Amino acid sequence: MRLRLSLRVASLLVALASVLAGCGGDGGGEAEQIRSLEELAATIPDPGPGLGEVGAPPSLTAGWKTDFSKHSVALAEFRSGGPGRDGIPAIDRPELLPVADVVFLKPQEPVILLELGGESRAYPLQILIWHEIVNDELGGVPVAVTFCPLCNTALVFDRRVRGRTLDFGTTGNLRHSDLVMYDRQTESWWQQFSGEALVGELTGTKLRRVPARIVAWREFQADHPDGRVLSRETGHDRSYGENPYVGYDDVDSPPYFSTPNEDDDRLQPKERVVYLERGAEAVAIPFTTLQARRVVEVEVSGQRLTVTWRAGVASALNTQSIGDGRDVGSASVTLGGRPVPFDQPFWFAVAAFRPDVRVVR
């Protein structure tokens, strides 16, 4: 049995040592010492629920209806990302345009391609970089289309959980430099990288991933002429088309905030990788490897996956104008010819969340 000592008890022991040291040889009686200790103990603040738990700062938890007694990670791992709750506003009623009416995208601009139920949709990163979450429905499936610029994670989730449909917003907080979402129904906190609820009523629940990938606008335009595109008419005034993180994806630069295992130098911090997770196994394939080989076959938990890379997709995190970003390419992953969920994050994020990952070169 492992006994964890609470901060309150630890502080009390330090205080006790100080009191006893200060009383040695001065003739103070035992009752005087105990009385002083009790008075001192009364001044030590309770750090919050949980034996040995370091609570999240009140600035992160104030005003939430979240059940903070339920959590699967230490609350101290969360930190403010700058904007507060919904300071980066999710898009809840997305306006959509036919492909032929889109005039604001350059040919190489990155968009998230989503295909469900015979429908296809493009979500430009020039819009998502300012909103991070789009609550939408496609092919009868309610989805959350998400993008975390700090980790370069573009993920789509099915919003249905336990018989109800959730709506997601941004908490304004980060964990390991990654977006922490919340659902408006229970105000549980969710890690975008894993799609798992970490705090609140739904702790331990995982959202189902929906296959999606980043492609160039020209590719979507050619392959899905009848598709729909997220419009700039979002109800918010933002500098769509501009990148607020100019130069952020310099490959050897660290993230803005420190992360676990940031000294894992198997790859440079912001090397883009294809990240695959199946069961208990995780695999990362660097873009540099994919650029050289174009197609990589890899086995993950018994599944033989085909990873394909192609050039012609601009970085959203390079120059001020997203459409003018350098060509970083993009990838697709299939199993028996069918698209499967995967991600294209920066290496530092993978090292933070899955330090046991196998790197394929």
GINOR-V29601 format. One record per pair of residues at least 12 apart in sequence whose ideal C-beta (glycine too) atoms are under 10 Angstrom apart, sorted by the first residue. I is the first residue (numbers start at 1). J is the second residue. Records with the same first field share a line. If there is no record, write none. Layout:
# GINOR-V29601
I: J + J
This chain:
# GINOR-V29601
2: 52
3: 51 + 52
4: 50 + 51 + 52 + 53
5: 51 + 52
6: 46 + 47 + 48 + 50 + 51 + 52 + 53 + 54
7: 44 + 45 + 46 + 47 + 48 + 51 + 52 + 53 + 54 + 55
8: 41 + 44 + 45 + 46 + 47 + 48 + 51 + 52
9: 41 + 44 + 51 + 52
10: 44 + 47 + 52
11: 40 + 41 + 43 + 44 + 45 + 47
12: 37 + 40 + 41 + 44
14: 44
15: 36 + 37 + 40 + 41 + 43 + 44
16: 33 + 36 + 37 + 40 + 41
18: 37 + 40
19: 32 + 33 + 34 + 36 + 37 + 39 + 40
20: 33 + 37
22: 36
23: 36
47: 76
48: 61 + 68 + 69 + 75 + 76
49: 68 + 69 + 71 + 75
50: 68 + 69 + 71 + 74 + 75
52: 74
53: 71 + 74 + 75 + 76
54: 74 + 75 + 76 + 77
55: 68 + 74 + 75 + 76
56: 68 + 71 + 74 + 75 + 76 + 77 + 78 + 79 + 80 + 173 + 189 + 199
57: 75 + 76 + 78 + 79 + 80
59: 79 + 80 + 84 + 173
60: 75 + 76 + 78 + 79 + 80 + 84 + 85 + 171 + 172 + 173 + 180 + 189
61: 75 + 78 + 173 + 199
62: 85
63: 84 + 85 + 187
64: 85 + 171 + 182 + 187 + 189 + 199 + 200
65: 186 + 187 + 200 + 201
66: 171 + 182 + 186 + 187 + 188 + 189 + 199 + 200 + 201 + 203
67: 186 + 187 + 188 + 199 + 200 + 201 + 202 + 203
68: 189 + 199 + 200
69: 199 + 200 + 203
70: 188 + 197 + 198 + 199 + 200 + 201 + 202 + 203 + 204
71: 188 + 189 + 197 + 198 + 199 + 200 + 203 + 204
72: 191 + 196 + 197 + 198 + 199 + 203 + 204
73: 175 + 176 + 189 + 191 + 196 + 198 + 199 + 203
74: 175 + 198
75: 189 + 198 + 199
77: 173 + 174 + 175 + 176 + 180 + 198 + 260
78: 171 + 173 + 174 + 175 + 176 + 180 + 189 + 198 + 199
79: 173 + 174 + 175 + 176 + 177 + 180 + 257 + 258
80: 171 + 172 + 173 + 174 + 257
81: 148 + 150 + 170 + 171 + 172 + 173 + 174 + 175 + 177 + 178 + 179 + 180 + 256 + 257
82: 172 + 173 + 174 + 256
83: 170 + 171 + 172 + 173
84: 170 + 171 + 172 + 173
85: 169 + 170 + 171 + 172 + 173 + 182 + 187
86: 133 + 169 + 170 + 171 + 172 + 182 + 184
87: 170 + 171 + 172
88: 129 + 130 + 131 + 132 + 133 + 149 + 169 + 170 + 171 + 172 + 179 + 236 + 238
89: 130 + 131 + 132 + 133 + 169 + 170 + 234 + 235 + 236 + 238
90: 131 + 132 + 133 + 134 + 135 + 144 + 145 + 146 + 167 + 168 + 169 + 170 + 181 + 182 + 184
91: 123 + 127 + 128 + 130 + 131 + 132 + 133 + 134 + 135 + 136 + 145 + 230 + 231 + 234 + 235 + 236
92: 133 + 134 + 135 + 136 + 167 + 168 + 169 + 184 + 234 + 235
93: 134 + 135 + 136 + 234 + 235
94: 121 + 123 + 127 + 131 + 134 + 135 + 136 + 137 + 145 + 228 + 229 + 230 + 231 + 233 + 234
95: 228 + 229 + 230 + 231 + 232 + 233 + 234 + 235
96: 121 + 122 + 136 + 227 + 228 + 229 + 230 + 231 + 233
97: 122 + 227 + 228 + 229 + 230 + 231 + 232 + 233
98: 225 + 226 + 227 + 228 + 229
99: 120 + 122 + 217 + 220 + 221 + 222 + 224 + 225 + 226 + 227 + 228 + 229
100: 221 + 225 + 226 + 229
101: 228 + 229 + 231
102: 122 + 124 + 217 + 220 + 221 + 227 + 228 + 229 + 230 + 231 + 232
104: 124 + 126 + 127 + 217 + 229 + 231 + 232 + 240 + 241 + 323
105: 122 + 124 + 126 + 216 + 217 + 218 + 220 + 221 + 229 + 241 + 322 + 323
106: 126 + 216 + 217 + 218 + 241 + 314 + 321 + 322 + 323 + 324 + 325
107: 216 + 217 + 218 + 219 + 221 + 222 + 312 + 314 + 323
108: 216 + 217 + 218 + 219 + 311 + 312 + 313 + 314 + 315 + 322 + 323 + 324 + 325 + 326 + 327
109: 122 + 124 + 125 + 126 + 215 + 216 + 217 + 218 + 220 + 241 + 313 + 314 + 316 + 321 + 322 + 323 + 324 + 325
110: 122 + 123 + 124 + 125 + 126 + 128 + 129 + 147 + 154 + 214 + 215 + 216 + 217 + 313 + 314 + 315 + 316 + 317 + 322 + 323 + 325 + 328 + 330
111: 123 + 124 + 125 + 126 + 127 + 128 + 154 + 213 + 214 + 215 + 216 + 217 + 218 + 219 + 220 + 221 + 229 + 230 + 313 + 316
112: 124 + 125 + 128 + 134 + 145 + 146 + 147 + 154 + 155 + 156 + 212 + 213 + 214 + 215 + 220 + 230
113: 154 + 156 + 211 + 212 + 213 + 214 + 215 + 216 + 219 + 220 + 223 + 224 + 227 + 330 + 332 + 339
114: 134 + 136 + 138 + 139 + 141 + 143 + 145 + 156 + 210 + 211 + 212 + 213 + 227
115: 138 + 139 + 210 + 211 + 212 + 213 + 223 + 224 + 227 + 339
116: 137 + 138 + 139 + 140 + 141 + 143 + 156 + 158 + 210 + 211 + 212
117: 137 + 138 + 139 + 140 + 141
118: 138 + 139 + 140
119: 137 + 138 + 139 + 140 + 141 + 224 + 226 + 227 + 228
120: 138 + 139 + 220 + 223 + 224 + 225 + 226 + 227 + 228 + 229
121: 134 + 136 + 138 + 139 + 143 + 145 + 212 + 220 + 224 + 227 + 228 + 229 + 230
122: 215 + 217 + 219 + 220 + 221 + 224 + 227 + 228 + 229 + 230
123: 136 + 145 + 146 + 147 + 154 + 156 + 212 + 214 + 229 + 230
124: 217 + 220 + 229 + 230 + 231 + 232 + 240 + 241 + 316 + 322 + 323
125: 147 + 149 + 152 + 154 + 214 + 243 + 313 + 314 + 315 + 316 + 317 + 322 + 325
126: 217 + 230 + 232 + 238 + 239 + 240 + 241 + 242 + 243 + 316 + 321 + 322 + 323
127: 147 + 229 + 230 + 231 + 232 + 234 + 236 + 238 + 240 + 241 + 322
128: 145 + 146 + 147 + 148 + 149 + 154 + 230 + 316
129: 147 + 148 + 149 + 238 + 239 + 240 + 241 + 242 + 243 + 244 + 245 + 316 + 317 + 322
130: 147 + 149 + 234 + 236 + 237 + 238 + 239 + 240 + 242 + 243 + 244
131: 145 + 146 + 147 + 170 + 230 + 234 + 236 + 238 + 240
132: 145 + 146 + 147 + 148 + 149 + 150 + 168 + 169 + 170 + 179 + 181 + 192
133: 145 + 146 + 147 + 148 + 157 + 167 + 168 + 169 + 170 + 179 + 181 + 192
134: 146 + 147 + 156 + 168 + 230 + 234
135: 159 + 165 + 166 + 167 + 168 + 169 + 184
136: 156 + 159 + 228 + 230
137: 159 + 165
138: 156 + 210 + 228
139: 210
141: 156 + 158 + 159 + 160 + 165 + 208 + 210
142: 157 + 158 + 159 + 160 + 165 + 166 + 167
143: 156 + 157 + 158 + 159 + 160 + 207 + 208 + 210 + 212
144: 156 + 157 + 158 + 159 + 166 + 167 + 168 + 169 + 181 + 183 + 190 + 192 + 195 + 207 + 210
145: 157 + 168 + 210 + 212 + 230
146: 168 + 170 + 179 + 181 + 190 + 192 + 193 + 195 + 207 + 212
147: 179 + 192 + 214 + 316
148: 170 + 174 + 177 + 178 + 179 + 180 + 181 + 192 + 193 + 345 + 346 + 349
149: 179 + 243 + 244 + 245 + 248 + 249 + 316 + 317
150: 174 + 176 + 177 + 178 + 179 + 245 + 248 + 255 + 256 + 257 + 259 + 317 + 345 + 346 + 348 + 349
151: 174 + 176 + 177 + 178 + 179 + 192 + 193 + 255 + 259 + 270 + 343 + 345 + 346 + 348 + 349 + 350 + 352 + 353
152: 214 + 248 + 249 + 270 + 272 + 273 + 315 + 316 + 317 + 328 + 343 + 344 + 345 + 346 + 347 + 348 + 349
153: 178 + 179 + 192 + 193 + 194 + 275 + 343 + 344 + 345 + 346 + 349 + 350
154: 192 + 212 + 213 + 214 + 316 + 330 + 343 + 344 + 345
155: 179 + 192 + 193 + 194 + 195 + 207 + 209 + 210 + 212 + 341 + 342 + 343 + 344 + 345
156: 195 + 207 + 208 + 209 + 210 + 211 + 212 + 213 + 341
157: 181 + 190 + 192 + 195 + 206 + 207 + 208 + 209 + 210 + 212 + 341
158: 195 + 207 + 208 + 209 + 210
159: 183 + 207 + 208 + 210
160: 207 + 208
161: 183 + 185 + 186 + 188 + 197 + 202 + 205 + 206 + 207 + 208
162: 202 + 205
164: 183 + 185 + 186
165: 183 + 185
166: 181 + 182 + 183 + 184 + 185 + 186 + 188 + 190 + 197 + 202 + 205 + 207
167: 182 + 183 + 184 + 185
168: 181 + 182 + 183 + 184 + 185 + 190 + 192 + 207
169: 181 + 182 + 183 + 184 + 187
170: 182 + 192
171: 187 + 189 + 190 + 199
173: 189 + 199
174: 191 + 192 + 255 + 256 + 257 + 259
175: 189 + 191 + 192 + 193 + 198 + 199 + 257 + 259 + 352 + 353
176: 191 + 193 + 255 + 257 + 258 + 259 + 260 + 261 + 262 + 348 + 349 + 351 + 352 + 353
177: 193 + 254 + 255 + 256 + 257 + 258 + 259 + 260 + 262 + 346 + 348 + 349 + 352
178: 191 + 192 + 193 + 194 + 255 + 257 + 259 + 345 + 349 + 352 + 353
179: 191 + 192 + 193
180: 192 + 193 + 198 + 199
181: 195 + 197 + 207
182: 197 + 199 + 200
183: 197 + 200 + 201 + 202 + 205 + 207
185: 201 + 202
186: 200 + 201 + 202 + 203 + 205
187: 199 + 200 + 201 + 202
188: 200 + 201 + 202 + 203 + 204 + 205
189: 202 + 203
190: 202 + 203 + 205 + 206 + 207
191: 206 + 353
192: 207
193: 275 + 343 + 345 + 349 + 350 + 352 + 353 + 354
194: 206 + 207 + 209 + 277 + 353 + 354
195: 207 + 208 + 209 + 341
208: 341
209: 277 + 340 + 341 + 342 + 343
210: 339 + 341
211: 332 + 333 + 334 + 335 + 338 + 339 + 340 + 341 + 342
212: 339 + 341 + 342 + 343
213: 330 + 331 + 332 + 333 + 339 + 341 + 342 + 343 + 344
214: 313 + 316 + 328 + 329 + 330 + 331 + 332 + 343 + 344
215: 310 + 312 + 313 + 330 + 332
216: 310 + 311 + 312 + 313 + 314 + 327 + 329 + 330
217: 229 + 313 + 314 + 323
218: 312 + 313
219: 310 + 312 + 313 + 330
239: 320
240: 322
241: 320 + 321 + 322 + 323 + 324
242: 319 + 320 + 321 + 322 + 323
243: 315 + 316 + 317 + 318 + 319 + 320 + 321 + 322 + 323 + 324 + 325
244: 317 + 320
245: 316 + 317 + 318 + 320
246: 317 + 318 + 319 + 320 + 321
247: 317 + 318 + 319 + 320
248: 270 + 315 + 316 + 317 + 318 + 346
249: 269 + 270 + 271 + 272 + 315 + 316 + 317 + 318 + 325 + 326 + 328 + 346
250: 268 + 269 + 270 + 317 + 318
251: 267 + 268 + 269 + 270 + 271 + 272 + 287 + 288 + 328 + 346 + 347
252: 268 + 269 + 270 + 271
253: 268 + 269 + 270 + 346 + 348
254: 268 + 269 + 270 + 348
255: 269 + 270 + 346 + 348 + 349 + 352
258: 348 + 352
259: 348 + 349 + 351 + 352 + 353
260: 348 + 351 + 352 + 353 + 355
261: 348 + 350 + 351 + 352 + 353 + 354 + 355
262: 348 + 351 + 352
263: 351
264: 347 + 348 + 350 + 351 + 352 + 355 + 357 + 359
265: 347 + 351
266: 284 + 286 + 347 + 350 + 351 + 357 + 359 + 361
267: 284 + 286 + 287 + 288 + 289 + 346 + 347 + 348 + 350 + 351 + 359 + 361
268: 286 + 288 + 346 + 347 + 348
269: 346 + 347 + 348 + 349 + 351
270: 317 + 345 + 346 + 347 + 348 + 349
271: 284 + 286 + 287 + 288 + 289 + 345 + 346 + 347 + 348 + 350 + 359
272: 284 + 285 + 286 + 287 + 288 + 290 + 315 + 328 + 329 + 330 + 331 + 344 + 345 + 346 + 347
273: 285 + 286 + 287 + 288 + 289 + 290 + 331 + 343 + 344 + 345 + 346 + 347 + 349 + 350 + 351 + 357 + 359 + 360
274: 286 + 287 + 289 + 290 + 296 + 298 + 305 + 307 + 308 + 309 + 330 + 331 + 332 + 333 + 342 + 343 + 344 + 345 + 360
275: 333 + 342 + 343 + 344 + 345 + 346 + 347 + 349 + 350 + 353 + 354 + 357
276: 298 + 300 + 301 + 303 + 305 + 307 + 333 + 340 + 341 + 342 + 343 + 357 + 358 + 360
277: 300 + 301 + 341 + 342 + 343 + 350 + 353 + 354 + 357
278: 299 + 300 + 301 + 302 + 303 + 305 + 335 + 340 + 341
279: 300 + 301 + 302 + 303
280: 301 + 356
281: 299 + 300 + 301 + 302 + 303 + 354 + 356 + 357 + 358
282: 300 + 301 + 350 + 353 + 354 + 355 + 356 + 357 + 358
283: 298 + 299 + 300 + 301 + 305 + 307 + 342 + 350 + 354 + 357 + 358 + 359 + 360
284: 343 + 345 + 347 + 350 + 351 + 354 + 357 + 358 + 359 + 360 + 361
285: 298 + 305 + 307 + 309 + 331 + 333 + 342 + 358 + 359 + 360 + 361
286: 347 + 359 + 360 + 361
287: 309 + 328 + 329 + 330 + 331 + 344 + 347
288: 361
289: 307 + 309 + 359 + 360 + 361
290: 307 + 308 + 309 + 310 + 329 + 330 + 331 + 360
291: 309 + 310 + 311 + 328 + 329
292: 309 + 361
293: 307 + 308 + 309 + 361
294: 307 + 308 + 309 + 310 + 311 + 329
295: 307 + 308 + 309
296: 308 + 309 + 331 + 333 + 360 + 361
297: 360
298: 333 + 358 + 360
299: 360
300: 333 + 335 + 342 + 358 + 360
303: 335 + 336 + 340
304: 335 + 336
305: 333 + 334 + 335 + 336 + 340 + 342
306: 332 + 333 + 334 + 335 + 336 + 337 + 340
307: 331 + 332 + 333 + 334 + 342 + 360
308: 330 + 331 + 332 + 333 + 334
309: 329 + 330 + 331 + 332
310: 329 + 330 + 331 + 332
311: 327 + 328 + 329 + 330
312: 327 + 328 + 329 + 330
313: 325 + 327 + 328 + 329 + 330 + 331
314: 326 + 327 + 328 + 329 + 330
315: 327 + 328 + 329
316: 328
317: 346
328: 344
329: 344
330: 344
331: 343 + 344
347: 359
